[in-house]
Amino acid sequence: MEERIKYLFRQYLNNTCTKKEFEEFFSYINEATHNELIRELIKKAYEETGQINPSLTYVDERGHLVLTESAMNEQSVTAKQRRKKNQVRFAMAAVVVGLLAGFVWLINQRAHQSNTAPKPVLAKKNTGRSEYKYLLLPDSTQVWLNAASTLEYPNRFAPGKREVYLTGEAYFDVKHANKQPFLIHTGKVTTLVLGTAFNIKAYPGRENIIVSVSRGKVRVNYEEKEVATLTPGQQVKVSNNNNTAVQKNIAVTETAPWQQGNLVYDDETINDIIADLERIYDVTIRLQNTTLGKERVSTSFRRETGIENALQLLCNLTDTRLKQVNNMYVIE
């Protein structure tokens, strides 16, 4: 990105940039996310201009243009004293100084607007047990929030990137934006996209975080290190304890089965399945033999099956019995 901005800056100063390059360069200025780099480029350009005519200008430590008294006097009294070649060079330098001064003004205006604009307010949306919610974010990204989940997001996204924070499970249909990636933070795992549709399951206490893609491309990082790049019909399970990632292919229809009322568990621990059922049906379930909680099973059923039938199916798989004590289900 830095080299690209340097190239566009040179193209503009040399008056050789295309319309597309011109628009791209000013889009970076408008975003106000690369001000320090552009100020540094301006400062260097000032210094080069000063070599053409040292009395013309100097630049302070922030890259701001300062005309010296001799420079202002020279503009009125030295034209007759210079040779034609030096007059041309002086005129060129003056043009560059004027151009760069305009750049500094524009960048400072953008920075001022950025500093004086109201800071984004963080919104927090929750779902309770057995509750589901649809959200439309400020950029028109659509989110379907599963039971017992929380999504935090600003009321307006900052230039350059869109960031949200998820606890629980949600299906995202992200509005495409080339220069504004969308980041979903789930503990140590960050999922980055430009515009796509995917599901993230990241409930507290789970053994892993699951990311499944139905459209587009998704990059998954663990503590800023990339662990997977997913395309449609791919899923990755990232361990919550380390950066171990297991990737596999799935049917696109299995990206977010909960949206269609399907509860699908593939090689999941009993503990994770029980926690899921507690959220979905708003019940309390106790596992009498705690060591059983680490066993893995694969199963699926419809949500309308009901909690008792779902638990009975789980008991059949683990050779256990189900009983109800007051308002609590006990697997023994």
N, C-alpha and C positions, 0 to 999 in steps of 0.2 A: 504494500500500500504506500509506504514512504517513497519508494523509488518512482511509483506512478505519479504521485503528487509533484515530485521534483521535475519529472519529465513534462508534465502539463504546465508547470510554472515557467520552465524554459521556453516551451512552445508559445506561451502567451506573450512573454517579453519579446521574443523574436518575431512576433506577429505572424507565426506560421501554423497556429493551431486551427484545426478544422472546427466546424460548428459543433460537432459532437464533443470534441475535446474541450471546447470553450464551456459548454453546458456542464460537462462532467466536473471541470475544475471549480466552477462557481457553485456546484452542488456541495462540494467539500467545504467551501467557505460558509455556505448557508447552514450546513450541519453544525458548524462551530466545534467540531470534535478534533480538528487537526490544527488549531490556532498556533500552538507553539512551534510546530514544524514550519508553517507558512511564515511566521514572524522571523524565524531563523533564516529562511530563504530570502526574505526581504532585506534583512540586515546584511547578508552577504552581497546582495545586489547593490545596496547602498555603498558598501565598501568598494566594489568594483567601479561604481560611478564616481566615487571620490578619487580613484586613481586617474580617471579621465580629466577631472578638474578638482583638485583637492580643496579649493576654496569654496566649492559649491555647497557642500553639505557635510554634516556628520550625523552619526546615529547613536542614540543613547543605548543603555543596556537592555531596554525592552524592545529595541528595534524601531523606535519612533524617529521620524525625520526631524532634524533641527537645521534650519538655514542659518549660516553664520552672517554676521554683519557684512563681512567682505564679500560674501556670495551675493548678497542683495545689492551691494554697491557695484559689483562687477557686472551685473546684468544691465546696468545703465551706463557705465563709463568705459568698459574695456572693449566694446565691439570694434571701435576704430583702431585699437592698438594691437589686435590679434591678426594673425595671418588668416587667410580664408580657411585653411585646413583646420586650424584651432577653433575658428568660429563654428564650423560644422560640428566638430566634436563637442563643443560646449552646448550647442543646440540639442544634439542627441542626448547628452547627459541630462539637460534640463527636462526633456520629454520623459526620460526614464524616471527621474526624480518625481515628476508630477504623477506619473502612473503609479509608482510605488507608494507615494503619499496617499493616493486614493485607496490603494489596497489596505494600508494601515488603518485608514478611517473606517473602511467597510468592516474589517475584522474586529476593530474595537467596538463598533456599533453592534455587531452580532454578539460579542462577548457581553456587552452591557445589557442587551436584551435578554441574554441567557441568565445573567445574574439578577436582573430585576424582575424577571417573570416569576409568577407564583410557583412555589415548589409543588411538585405532584403530591397528591394526597393518596396514601395507601389504603385501598379498599380491601376488606376481608370478608369473604363469603364462606359460610359453613353449611354443611348438611348434617342432620342428626342421623341416628340409626334408622334404617329402613326409609330414608329420605333421599330423593334425587333432585338435582337442580340443573337448569340450563342457564348459561351465562353468555352475554355478548360483550366482549372486551372493547376498549376504546378504538382499537384498530380494525374492528369488525371480525376478529378471531372468535370462533364459536367454541364453547367449552361445555361438556356434559359432565357434571360432578357426581361421582358415585356416593354411596352412603358413608357417613362418618368421615367426611373429607373436608379439607380447608384449602382455599385458593386465595393468595394475596397478590394484588396487582395495583399499579398506580392508575389514577383517574386519567392520566395522559402519559404516553411513553416518551422517554428522553430520546433526542436525536441519536441515531447510530445503532441503537439496539432496543429490544423489547424484553423485559425480564419479569417473570412471575415466579411465585414460590408455592409449591404444592405439597400438601401432606395428605396422603390417602390415594385415591384413584380418580382419574379423569381421562376423558377422551377429548383430544384437541383437533380442531379443524382450523389451521393457522392461515390467516390472510397473507398472501404472498407479498414480500417487499424485499427487493434485491439488496438494498444497502442498509437494511434494518433487521438483522437476524433476531429470531425469537428464542429466548433461553428459558427453560423450565428448571428451576433448582429444586432438587429433592434430596436434602441432606448432602452427602459427599458426591452425589451423582448429578451431573448437569446434562440436559438434553438440548441440543442446538439445531434449529431448523430455519429455513427461509420461508417456506410455504408448503405445508403438507398436512396429512391427517394421520394421527397415531394415538395410541393409548399408553398411559403410564400408571403402573400400580406400585405405590410406594408408601404403604401404611407403616407407622411406627411399630417396631418389634418384629417385623417380617424378616425372614432369613435373607431375602433378596429383593431387589427392585426390578420390575419387569417392564420393558419398553417394546411395544409391538407396532409395526408400521403398516398402514393400509394404502397410503398414497405419498409420493414424493421421496425425499431422502432425509435421514436423520443421523446426526452424529451424537454419540453418547460418550461423555467424559466421566472419569472417576478422579476426583481431586485434580482437575485440569489436565489429566492425561487421557488421551483418546483410547477407549477400549473397544469401540465398535462403530461401524458405519452401516446403517440399515436402509434397505430399499423395500418396496411393497412385498408383503408376504414373508417378512423376516422379523425375528424376535430375539431379544437378548435378555438374559438374567444376570444381573450384576450383584455379587455378594455384598451385603452391608458390612461385612467384617474385613474385607480386603478388596483388591481390584480384580478378583477372579470374575471372568465374564464367559458365559456359555451362550453361544449363538445357534439358532436353528431356523429352519423354514417352517412356516405355518400357512394355513389357508387364510386368505385375506378376510374371509368372513369370521375368522377366529380372533381378529385383532382386538375387539371389544365385545365379547359375547354377552356381557352383563347388560348391554344396551338392548338386546333382544330378549332379555329375561332368562338367559342361559348361564348357569354356574358351572364353569369348566375348570378342572384342576388337573394339571399334568405334572406328575412327579413332585407333588407338594407335600410338605410335612403336615401331620395331623394337627399340630399347633396352629399353623397358618390357616388351615381350612376351618377349624373351630372359631378362630378369631373372625374370619370372614362371615361365617354363619351368624355370629353374635351381632355383627354390624347390620347384616341384611335383614334379619328377622327381629332385631331388638330384643334379644333374650340373653340369659346367662347360662353358660355351659361349663361344667367342671369335669375335668379328666381325672379320674381317681388314680390311675396308674400314670404318673407323670413321665416315665421313661417312654411310654407309648407315643407321646407327643412328637418325638423325633422320627418316628416311622414315616415313610413316604408312600403315598398311594396316588393313583390316577382315577378320577371319576367325574361324572357330570350329571346334572339334572336341571329341570326347569324350576324357576323361582316359585311358581304356583304349586309345586310339589308340597310345600309346607315344611316347617321346621322338624316336625316329628318324623315324617317320612324320610327327609334328608338325613337326619341323625341315625335312623334305623339302617339306612343304606350304608352309612359309615361304620356302624357297628358290625354289619355283615362282613365288611371288608377286613375288619381288624379282630374278628372273633371276640367281640365284647357285647355287653348288654346295656340297654338304655332304661333308665328309670327317672321319674320326675319327683323332685322333693320341693314342695311349695311352688315357688315360681322359677325354680332352677332345674335344668336338665343335667343329669349325672351319667357319665359313661363309665361303666365299671367292668 
